[in-house]
Amino acid sequence: MTSLVIGTAAGLNPYVALLVAGAIAGWTGRLQLSSELGAASETTWRIVTLVAGAALAIDLTFGKVRRFAGVMRRLSETAATGAGAVGASMVCPDTVPIWVAAIGGSIGSLAIAHLISRIASHGARSARWVRMGDVPVLMGAATAAAIIIPLVVALPIVGTALAICLWISVASGAFIISRRTPGLQLPPVSKKATSDPPKAS
């Protein structure tokens, strides 16, 4: 079940998921690692933590800028595939082949990342949110990703239940959005229209 939780966190935000999982594995030893990845040293997980933290800082900065938001979101979805594979492999039981955990984690993470993108895209198009409707969605996803991994370490049943609830909430939200129009939308801004002064009659 811990594989499910880390895979869910990676789908919500891959950088947060690797940051938290790597920190727990590298500094606390509270995660029960699989035999394959458990052989990795604490230094390895600490490096993973630092790299994920740097990527998270870049994502939080440029992901909120309209010019780079689309590219950063596509990078996040791609990273979710790898983070889900690594995260699920970290804690998969020895009875489960590591490649099965990796494939399952990557597919699950990519699925939830795609659903998050749909919800964020819908909000970003709404004039009500002044083109920033994706920000609360993505920040909420990052917060949830940071919470559920430590929670499942301390309280496995509660953490797993939260991961399942997140899956249901994200899937339901994406389905509802797909069934309705975004409502009032901001018209595209024309550079020519804004740069050319009006002609005097």
N, C-alpha and C positions, 0 to 999 in steps of 0.2 A: 504493500500500500504506500510505502514511502516513495517508491518509484513513481506512482501516480501523482503524488503531491508535488514532487520536484518537477515532473513533466508539466503539470498544470501551471506551476510558477514560471517555468520557462516559456510557456505560451503567453502568459500575461506580460512578462518582461524577461527576456533571456539574460540580460546583464545582471539584473537584481537576483535572479535565481542562482546563477553561478557565483555571484558575490557572496550571498548568504550561505549557500551550500559549501563553497570553498572555505569560507571563514570558520564554519563549524567543524569541518574536517581538519583544517590546518591548525586551528588554535585550541579547540576544545576536545576533539576526539569523541564527540557525542554521537556522531553518525556511525552506524554499523555498516561499514563499507563492504562491498563484494570482494571475494577472494582475488579477482583479477585486478581491480583498481585499488584494492586495499594495500597492495604492495607498494604503491606510490608513496613517496616520502611526504612528510608534513610540509617541507619546502615547496614541493610541487603544487600542493593545494593553496599555499600562500601566494605563489606566483599567479595561479589562476584567479585568486581573489583580487590581486592588484590589477591584473589586466581587465577583469570584468568591471572593477570600479572605475578605471579610466574610460572604458567604453560606455559605461553608464553616464558618466559626466558629459561625454560628448553627445550622447543621445538626448539627455535632458536639455542640453543647451541648444543644439542645432535642430532637434526635433520640434521645437516650439517656434521656429522661424519659418514663415510661409514658404520661403524660397527653397528650403532644404527638407521640409516636413515629409514630402512624398518619398524622397530618396531614403531618408532615415527610417521611415516606416517599412519600406521594402527591405532594407538591411536588417531591421529588427526581425522581420518574419524569417529571413534567411538564417539569422543567428539563432532563432528559436528552434530551428530544426537540429542544429548542432548541439545547442544547450540541452534540449530535451533528450537527445541520445546520450550525452555525457552524464546528465543528471540521473536518468533512469539506470544507467549502467553502474553508477557509483554505489547504489544501494540495492541492486537486484539480489534476490536470494540465490544461494549456490545451486539450488535445484532448477533454476531457470537459466538457459544459455544466455550469455551476455549479449549476443547479437539479437536475440528476440527482444530483450529489454531495450536495446538501442533503437531498433526499428519501431517498436511500440511507442517509446518515448518521443521519438522524432515526429512520428505521424500525429500523435496526440497534441504535441506542442504546436506544430504547424497549424492544426485544425483550430485550436483556440486562438492562436495569433491572428489567423485569417478572420475569425468572427469578431475579434476586437477591432480589427482594421475596418470592417464593415460598419460597426457601430460608430467608430470615431469619424469615418468619412461622412456618414449621415449628419452628424452633429456639426462638422466643419462647414457644411454647405448651408447651414441655416443662418439667415440674417439675424435671428434672435440672439445668436451667440457671437455675432460679428466675426465670423470665420474662425472662431477659436473654440468651437464646440468639441473638438477632438481633445483638447487639453484636459478637461476634467475626466474624460474617459480613460486616457492613457495614464494620468497621474493616479487615478483610482486603481487601475490594473497594476501599476508598479507598487503601490502600497500593499495591495492584497498579496502580491508575489513575495514581498518582504516579510509578511506576517505568517503565512501558512507553513513555511519550512521550519522555523523555530517552534511553532505551535505543535507540529506533528512530532517533533523530537521530544517535547515535554509532555504532550497529551496526544498520543497517536489517534485515539478515537475521535476526539474533537477536531484535530487537524484534517483527518481524512474526510470527516463529515463536511467541513468547510470547503475542501477541494471539490467535493461532489456538488455542493450548493453553488459554487462558482461556475462549474460546468453548466448546470441547469440555468443559472441566471444569464450567462453570456449567450448560450444557445437560444434561450427564449427572447432575449433582447434583439439578437440578430434576426430572428424569425419575424418579430413584430415590425422591425424596421423595414424588412424586405416586403412587407405587406402594405406599406403606406408610403406616400410621397413625403419628401422632406418639408413640405409646407412652403412658407415664404422664403425665397432664396435671394441672395445678393446677386445682382447682375454682374457679368464680367466687366472688368475695368479696361477700357481701351486707352492705350498710351497716346494714340493720335488725338483722341478726343480731349484728353486732359492737357496735352502739350500745346495744341493749337489754340491761340486766342480767338474769341468770336470776331467775325468780320463786321465792320461798321456798315450799316445800311445807308 
